[in-house]
C-alpha cells in the first residue's frame, strides 16, 4: 500500500508531505540553545523537493525550497545515512556518529507514519549508502551492491561486485541502476527489469562522482582526477560529451543533471559550482558530427551567438590551432559561482576528529550536494557542524549572457 510521509497535529489530523508542502507542524526543534546537533550526512530525495539529514541525535527532513523543517526525530543517538523514498513515509537509516542508533552494518527501513522500524537488513561490513524506489532497496557496501525487493520480508534479487567504492556511489532511475564496475573507472549499468548488465569504461582512474538524468537517458561521471566530466548515452553507452571543470585536480563533491537534461552542475573542493550545457538527447540514428556548444539549437535561453565561443570555448581562437594541447579546445562551463564548504571540511583523504570511522574508512561530512528545483534554480547543501543550504539562480543579463548568482542561504540547523 502506498503511503505519504505523514505527521499528526495536536488535533490528530494527518498531514501529508505531498498534499501540504508548506504546513506548520508541531515537531521538536532541530537545535537547542546550548549545543546544537552535528549533521553527519545529507541527501536529496528523487526530485530534490525535500532533503533528509542524519544527525548525531537522530534525523530530520526539510522542504527544499524554501528551506523549512518538516519532521524531526530525536533518538538521542546517531544516524549516519538517511535516504528518502520520494515524498513518502519510508526512509532508510544507518547508524553513525559517536553513539550510533543502529549498527553501521545494518539497514533499517523506518516507517515514519508508525514511527518504527519495519524492515531490517544485516551485512558483514559497513553500509555506505542506500537507494530506494517503490519496488527496490539498493544497499551499497565497500565492494558490492545488493538489490532487494521492497517487500516484507525483503527478498534478495541480485548482488554485484564492485571495485573499491568508499563513497558508496550508486545512481537509480526508474529503469536503470548505475554503480562502479569491478575495475577502476568502469561503470556497471543494470537494467532493472531484465537484469542485463553493460560495462562502460568511463575513466582510467577510480570514480568519484556520477549521476543519471531524471529520465535515465544520460549518465555523467567524474574520476578522482576531478578535471573532466564525461557524459554517456545509456541507450548505446556512447560518450556524447566531455566537459572540463578545470586544469588542476580536484575532489568532485557532486554531479547533477538538470530536470530537462539540458544542463549539468558540478561542485568540488575548490568551493566552486560550475554549470555546463549538455548536447541534445541522442536520436535513434547515429550522429554524423560531434557535438559542441556552438551547435546547440536556438532557444530563448541560449542562442547560437550566446556564450559558446566566449565562455564554453574558453580559449577563443586558440582552440582552433591544431598543435596546441587539448585543454585549449575542451568545453568549459558557461558560468560558475562560489559556494560555502564550511570550516569543518578537510581536503584530501583526512577525516574529521569528531566523526568516527565508518568501518575502516575515514568519514567526512557530505559537502556541495546539488539538487535542481527547476531549470533556473539550483540548491547546494552540506553536512557538518556548519550545515548550510544555498540557493542559486540562472538568469540572463542585459546582453543576453547567462550567469548564475546566489540569492539565498541559511544554516538549516538553526545556527
VEXDREN-2710 file (C-alpha; in Angstrom, 1 decimal):
% VEXDREN-2710
k/r/px/py/pz
1/UNK/0.0/0.0/0.0
2/UNK/1.4/3.4/-1.0
3/UNK/1.6/5.9/1.8
4/UNK/2.5/9.6/2.1
5/UNK/5.0/10.8/4.6
6/UNK/2.8/12.0/7.4
7/UNK/2.8/13.6/10.8
8/UNK/-0.1/14.5/13.1
9/UNK/-1.1/17.8/14.7
10/UNK/-2.4/18.1/18.2
11/UNK/-6.0/17.6/16.9
12/UNK/-5.0/14.2/15.5
13/UNK/-5.4/15.2/11.8
14/UNK/-2.9/13.6/9.5
15/UNK/-0.8/15.7/7.3
16/UNK/1.0/14.6/4.1
17/UNK/4.2/15.9/2.6
18/UNK/2.8/15.7/-0.9
19/UNK/-0.5/17.3/-0.2
20/UNK/0.6/20.1/2.2
21/UNK/4.2/21.2/1.2
22/UNK/4.2/24.3/3.5
23/UNK/2.2/23.4/6.5
24/UNK/3.3/24.1/10.1
25/UNK/4.0/21.0/12.3
26/UNK/4.2/20.5/16.0
27/UNK/7.6/18.9/16.0
28/UNK/10.6/19.2/18.2
29/UNK/13.1/21.8/17.2
30/UNK/16.2/20.7/15.4
31/UNK/18.6/22.6/17.6
32/UNK/18.6/23.8/21.2
33/UNK/20.1/26.9/22.7
34/UNK/23.1/25.3/24.2
35/UNK/24.9/22.8/22.0
36/UNK/23.4/22.0/18.6
37/UNK/23.5/18.6/16.9
38/UNK/26.0/17.7/14.2
39/UNK/24.8/16.9/10.7
40/UNK/26.5/13.6/9.8
41/UNK/25.0/13.3/6.3
42/UNK/22.6/14.9/3.9
43/UNK/20.7/13.7/0.8
44/UNK/18.1/15.0/-1.6
45/UNK/15.1/12.8/-2.5
46/UNK/14.5/11.8/-6.1
47/UNK/13.3/15.2/-7.4
48/UNK/15.1/17.5/-4.8
49/UNK/11.8/18.6/-3.4
50/UNK/13.0/17.5/0.1
51/UNK/16.2/16.6/1.7
52/UNK/17.0/14.4/4.7
53/UNK/19.7/14.9/7.3
54/UNK/21.3/12.3/9.5
55/UNK/22.2/13.8/12.9
56/UNK/24.3/12.6/15.9
57/UNK/20.9/12.8/17.7
58/UNK/18.5/11.4/15.1
59/UNK/17.3/12.7/11.8
60/UNK/15.2/15.4/10.2
61/UNK/13.6/16.2/6.9
62/UNK/13.4/19.6/5.2
63/UNK/11.4/21.0/2.4
64/UNK/14.0/22.1/-0.1
65/UNK/12.7/25.5/-1.4
66/UNK/12.0/27.3/0.8
67/UNK/14.2/25.5/3.3
68/UNK/11.8/24.6/6.0
69/UNK/11.8/21.9/8.7
70/UNK/9.2/19.2/8.0
71/UNK/10.0/16.4/10.5
72/UNK/12.5/16.0/13.4
73/UNK/13.0/12.7/15.2
74/UNK/15.2/12.7/18.3
75/UNK/16.7/9.2/19.1
76/UNK/19.4/10.6/21.4
77/UNK/21.7/8.5/19.1
78/UNK/23.3/9.0/15.8
79/UNK/22.1/8.4/12.2
80/UNK/24.9/8.4/9.7
81/UNK/23.0/7.6/6.5
82/UNK/19.4/8.7/5.5
83/UNK/17.6/8.1/2.2
84/UNK/14.0/9.1/1.5
85/UNK/11.6/7.2/-0.7
86/UNK/10.3/10.1/-2.7
87/UNK/7.9/12.1/-0.5
88/UNK/6.5/9.0/1.2
89/UNK/6.7/7.9/4.8
90/UNK/9.6/5.4/4.3
91/UNK/13.2/6.2/5.0
92/UNK/16.3/4.1/5.0
93/UNK/18.5/4.7/8.1
94/UNK/22.0/3.5/9.0
95/UNK/23.6/4.3/12.4
96/UNK/26.5/6.7/12.7
97/UNK/28.3/9.2/14.9
98/UNK/29.9/8.6/18.3
99/UNK/26.8/6.9/19.7
100/UNK/25.1/5.1/16.7
101/UNK/21.4/4.4/16.9
102/UNK/21.9/1.2/14.9
103/UNK/24.9/-0.9/13.9
104/UNK/26.7/0.5/10.9
105/UNK/26.4/-2.8/9.1
106/UNK/22.6/-2.7/9.4
107/UNK/20.0/-1.0/7.2
108/UNK/16.7/-0.1/8.9
109/UNK/13.6/0.9/6.8
110/UNK/11.8/3.4/9.0
111/UNK/8.1/3.9/8.6
112/UNK/7.6/7.5/9.9
113/UNK/3.8/7.1/9.9
114/UNK/4.1/4.4/12.5
115/UNK/7.4/5.8/13.9
116/UNK/9.1/2.4/14.0
117/UNK/11.4/0.2/12.0
118/UNK/9.5/-2.2/9.7
119/UNK/12.4/-3.8/7.8
120/UNK/16.0/-4.7/8.9
121/UNK/18.8/-5.9/6.7
122/UNK/22.2/-7.0/8.2
123/UNK/25.5/-7.2/6.4
124/UNK/29.0/-8.3/7.2
125/UNK/30.6/-4.9/6.5
126/UNK/29.6/-1.3/6.9
127/UNK/26.8/0.1/4.8
128/UNK/27.9/3.2/2.9
129/UNK/24.7/4.2/1.2
130/UNK/21.1/3.1/0.4
131/UNK/19.0/3.9/-2.6
132/UNK/15.2/3.4/-2.6
133/UNK/12.4/3.0/-5.2
134/UNK/8.9/1.8/-4.8
135/UNK/10.0/-1.7/-5.7
136/UNK/13.7/-1.9/-4.7
137/UNK/16.1/-1.5/-1.8
138/UNK/19.6/-0.9/-3.0
139/UNK/22.4/-1.3/-0.4
140/UNK/25.9/-0.2/-1.3
141/UNK/28.9/-1.6/0.6
142/UNK/32.7/-1.1/0.0
143/UNK/33.0/-3.8/-2.7
144/UNK/29.4/-4.8/-3.6
145/UNK/25.9/-3.6/-4.4
146/UNK/22.9/-5.7/-3.0
147/UNK/19.5/-5.4/-4.6
148/UNK/16.3/-6.4/-2.7
149/UNK/12.7/-6.4/-3.5
150/UNK/10.9/-3.7/-1.4
151/UNK/8.7/-6.2/0.4
152/UNK/8.2/-7.6/3.9
153/UNK/10.2/-9.6/4.3
154/UNK/12.5/-8.3/1.6
155/UNK/13.9/-10.9/-0.9
156/UNK/17.4/-10.6/-2.3
157/UNK/17.3/-10.3/-6.1
158/UNK/21.0/-9.9/-7.0
159/UNK/24.5/-9.0/-5.8
160/UNK/27.1/-7.2/-7.9
161/UNK/30.8/-7.0/-7.1
162/UNK/32.5/-3.6/-7.5
163/UNK/35.9/-2.1/-7.2
164/UNK/36.6/-0.2/-4.0
165/UNK/33.7/2.2/-3.6
166/UNK/34.4/4.2/-0.4
167/UNK/31.9/6.9/-1.3
168/UNK/29.0/4.5/-1.9
169/UNK/28.5/5.7/-5.4
170/UNK/25.2/4.5/-6.9
171/UNK/22.6/6.1/-9.1
172/UNK/19.0/4.9/-9.6
173/UNK/16.4/5.9/-12.1
174/UNK/13.0/4.3/-12.8
175/UNK/14.6/1.7/-15.1
176/UNK/18.4/1.8/-14.6
177/UNK/20.9/1.3/-11.8
178/UNK/24.5/2.6/-12.2
179/UNK/27.5/2.0/-9.9
180/UNK/31.2/1.3/-10.2
181/UNK/32.4/-1.7/-12.1
182/UNK/34.9/-4.4/-11.0
183/UNK/37.8/-2.4/-12.4
184/UNK/38.7/1.2/-11.6
185/UNK/37.0/3.8/-13.7
186/UNK/34.3/1.4/-15.1
187/UNK/30.6/1.8/-14.6
188/UNK/28.1/-1.1/-14.4
189/UNK/24.8/-0.1/-15.9
190/UNK/22.0/-2.5/-14.9
191/UNK/18.5/-2.7/-16.5
192/UNK/16.2/-3.2/-13.5
193/UNK/13.6/-5.2/-15.4
194/UNK/15.8/-7.6/-17.3
195/UNK/18.9/-7.6/-15.1
196/UNK/21.1/-7.1/-18.2
197/UNK/24.4/-5.5/-17.3
198/UNK/26.5/-3.2/-19.6
199/UNK/30.0/-2.1/-18.7
200/UNK/31.1/1.4/-19.6
201/UNK/34.9/2.2/-19.5
202/UNK/34.3/5.7/-18.3
203/UNK/37.7/6.6/-16.9
204/UNK/41.2/5.1/-16.2
205/UNK/41.2/6.0/-12.5
206/UNK/38.7/5.4/-9.7
207/UNK/35.3/7.0/-9.9
208/UNK/34.4/9.8/-7.5
209/UNK/31.0/11.1/-8.7
210/UNK/28.2/10.0/-11.0
211/UNK/24.6/10.9/-11.9
212/UNK/21.8/9.6/-14.0
213/UNK/19.5/12.1/-15.7
214/UNK/15.9/12.1/-14.4
215/UNK/14.7/10.1/-17.5
216/UNK/17.7/7.7/-17.3
217/UNK/18.9/8.6/-20.8
218/UNK/22.2/10.2/-19.8
219/UNK/25.0/9.1/-17.4
220/UNK/27.6/11.6/-16.1
221/UNK/30.8/10.5/-14.4
222/UNK/34.0/12.0/-12.9
223/UNK/37.1/10.3/-11.7
224/UNK/39.4/11.0/-8.7
225/UNK/41.4/13.3/-11.0
226/UNK/38.4/15.7/-11.0
227/UNK/39.3/17.7/-14.1
228/UNK/36.8/16.2/-16.6
229/UNK/33.2/15.2/-16.5
230/UNK/32.1/12.6/-19.2
231/UNK/28.6/12.2/-20.4
232/UNK/27.3/9.0/-21.9
233/UNK/24.1/7.9/-23.7
234/UNK/22.7/5.0/-21.7
235/UNK/20.9/3.6/-24.8
236/UNK/24.1/2.8/-26.6
237/UNK/26.8/3.7/-24.0
238/UNK/28.5/6.1/-26.4
239/UNK/30.3/9.1/-24.9
240/UNK/28.5/12.2/-26.2
241/UNK/30.3/15.0/-24.3
242/UNK/33.4/15.7/-22.3
243/UNK/33.3/18.7/-20.1
244/UNK/36.3/20.3/-18.4
245/UNK/35.8/21.5/-14.8
246/UNK/39.4/22.8/-14.7
247/UNK/43.1/22.1/-15.2
248/UNK/44.1/21.4/-11.6
249/UNK/43.0/18.2/-9.9
250/UNK/40.0/18.5/-7.5
251/UNK/37.8/16.3/-5.3
252/UNK/34.4/16.3/-7.0
253/UNK/31.6/16.6/-4.4
254/UNK/28.6/16.2/-6.6
255/UNK/27.3/16.0/-10.2
256/UNK/23.7/16.6/-11.1
257/UNK/21.9/16.8/-14.4
258/UNK/19.0/19.3/-14.8
259/UNK/15.4/18.1/-15.0
260/UNK/15.2/18.6/-18.8
261/UNK/18.8/17.1/-19.3
262/UNK/20.0/20.3/-21.0
263/UNK/22.5/21.3/-18.3
264/UNK/24.8/19.8/-15.8
265/UNK/26.1/21.2/-12.5
266/UNK/29.3/20.2/-10.7
267/UNK/30.8/21.1/-7.3
268/UNK/34.2/20.4/-5.9
269/UNK/36.6/21.1/-3.1
270/UNK/37.6/24.2/-5.0
271/UNK/34.4/25.7/-3.5
272/UNK/33.1/26.4/-7.0
273/UNK/29.8/25.5/-8.6
274/UNK/30.2/25.0/-12.4
275/UNK/27.3/24.8/-14.9
276/UNK/27.6/23.3/-18.3
277/UNK/25.4/23.0/-21.4
278/UNK/24.6/19.4/-22.4
279/UNK/24.1/18.2/-26.0
280/UNK/20.6/17.3/-27.3
281/UNK/19.4/13.9/-26.3
282/UNK/20.6/11.2/-28.8
283/UNK/18.2/10.3/-31.5
284/UNK/17.6/6.8/-32.8
285/UNK/20.0/7.4/-35.7
286/UNK/23.8/7.8/-35.3
287/UNK/25.1/11.3/-35.0
288/UNK/27.2/12.4/-38.0
289/UNK/29.3/15.1/-36.3
290/UNK/30.4/15.5/-32.7
291/UNK/28.5/18.0/-30.6
292/UNK/29.9/21.3/-29.5
293/UNK/28.2/24.1/-27.6
294/UNK/28.0/26.3/-30.7
295/UNK/25.9/23.6/-32.4
296/UNK/23.0/23.9/-29.9
297/UNK/19.7/24.9/-31.5
298/UNK/18.5/28.4/-30.8
299/UNK/16.1/28.9/-27.8
300/UNK/15.0/31.8/-25.7
301/UNK/17.6/30.7/-23.1
302/UNK/20.5/30.1/-25.4
303/UNK/21.0/31.5/-28.9
304/UNK/23.7/30.3/-31.3
305/UNK/25.6/33.5/-30.7
306/UNK/25.3/33.2/-27.0
307/UNK/28.3/32.2/-24.9
308/UNK/29.5/29.3/-27.0
309/UNK/32.7/31.0/-28.0
310/UNK/33.1/33.4/-25.2
311/UNK/32.6/31.1/-22.3
312/UNK/32.3/27.4/-23.2
313/UNK/35.1/27.6/-25.7
314/UNK/37.1/29.5/-23.1
315/UNK/40.2/30.0/-25.2
316/UNK/38.6/31.5/-28.3
317/UNK/40.8/31.4/-31.5
318/UNK/43.5/29.4/-29.6
319/UNK/41.1/26.4/-29.6
320/UNK/41.3/26.2/-33.4
321/UNK/45.1/25.9/-33.6
322/UNK/45.8/22.2/-34.3
323/UNK/49.1/21.8/-32.4
324/UNK/48.1/23.2/-29.1
325/UNK/47.2/20.8/-26.2
326/UNK/43.6/19.6/-26.0
327/UNK/43.0/21.7/-22.9
328/UNK/42.6/24.7/-25.2
329/UNK/39.7/23.1/-27.2
330/UNK/37.8/21.4/-24.3
331/UNK/34.3/22.5/-23.4
332/UNK/34.2/24.7/-20.2
333/UNK/31.3/25.7/-18.1
334/UNK/29.2/28.7/-19.3
335/UNK/29.1/30.1/-15.8
336/UNK/30.3/29.4/-12.2
337/UNK/29.8/30.7/-8.7
338/UNK/31.3/30.3/-5.2
339/UNK/29.6/28.1/-2.6
340/UNK/30.5/27.7/1.1
341/UNK/32.1/24.5/2.2
342/UNK/32.3/25.4/5.8
343/UNK/35.1/25.3/8.4
344/UNK/34.7/21.6/9.2
345/UNK/35.9/20.2/5.9
346/UNK/39.4/18.8/5.4
347/UNK/40.6/18.2/1.9
348/UNK/42.3/15.1/0.6
349/UNK/41.8/11.9/2.5
350/UNK/41.8/13.3/6.0
351/UNK/38.9/12.6/8.3
352/UNK/37.3/14.8/11.0
353/UNK/38.1/14.2/14.6
354/UNK/34.5/14.4/15.8
355/UNK/33.3/11.8/13.2
356/UNK/34.3/8.2/14.0
357/UNK/35.4/5.9/11.2
358/UNK/32.8/4.0/9.3
359/UNK/34.2/0.5/9.3
360/UNK/37.8/1.1/8.3
361/UNK/37.1/4.2/6.3
362/UNK/37.7/7.8/7.1
363/UNK/34.4/9.7/7.1
364/UNK/33.8/13.4/6.2
365/UNK/30.5/15.2/6.2
366/UNK/28.9/15.5/2.8
367/UNK/29.6/18.8/1.1
368/UNK/28.4/20.5/-2.1
369/UNK/25.4/18.2/-2.7
370/UNK/23.5/19.5/-5.7
371/UNK/19.7/19.5/-6.3
372/UNK/17.8/21.0/-9.2
373/UNK/14.5/22.5/-8.2
374/UNK/13.8/23.6/-11.8
375/UNK/15.7/24.7/-14.8
376/UNK/16.7/28.0/-13.3
377/UNK/17.1/27.0/-9.6
378/UNK/19.9/25.0/-8.1
379/UNK/20.3/24.1/-4.4
380/UNK/23.6/23.2/-2.8
381/UNK/23.6/21.7/0.7
382/UNK/26.3/20.4/3.1
383/UNK/26.5/18.5/6.3
384/UNK/28.8/19.0/9.3
385/UNK/28.6/21.4/12.2
386/UNK/28.0/24.2/9.8
387/UNK/25.1/22.6/7.9
388/UNK/24.3/25.0/5.0
389/UNK/21.6/25.4/2.4
390/UNK/22.3/27.7/-0.5
391/UNK/20.1/28.6/-3.5
392/UNK/21.5/29.7/-6.9
393/UNK/19.5/31.2/-9.8
394/UNK/20.5/31.0/-13.5
395/UNK/19.4/34.1/-15.4
396/UNK/20.4/36.3/-18.4
397/UNK/21.9/39.7/-18.1
398/UNK/21.0/42.7/-20.2
399/UNK/23.2/41.5/-23.0
400/UNK/21.6/38.0/-23.0
401/UNK/24.5/36.3/-21.5
402/UNK/23.6/33.6/-18.9
403/UNK/25.1/33.6/-15.5
404/UNK/24.4/32.2/-12.0
405/UNK/24.2/34.0/-8.7
406/UNK/23.4/33.1/-5.1
407/UNK/20.1/34.6/-4.0
408/UNK/19.6/32.8/-0.7
409/UNK/21.3/30.8/2.1
410/UNK/20.8/29.7/5.7
411/UNK/22.2/27.3/8.3
412/UNK/19.4/24.8/8.3
413/UNK/20.3/23.5/11.8
414/UNK/19.4/26.9/13.1
415/UNK/22.8/28.4/14.0
END
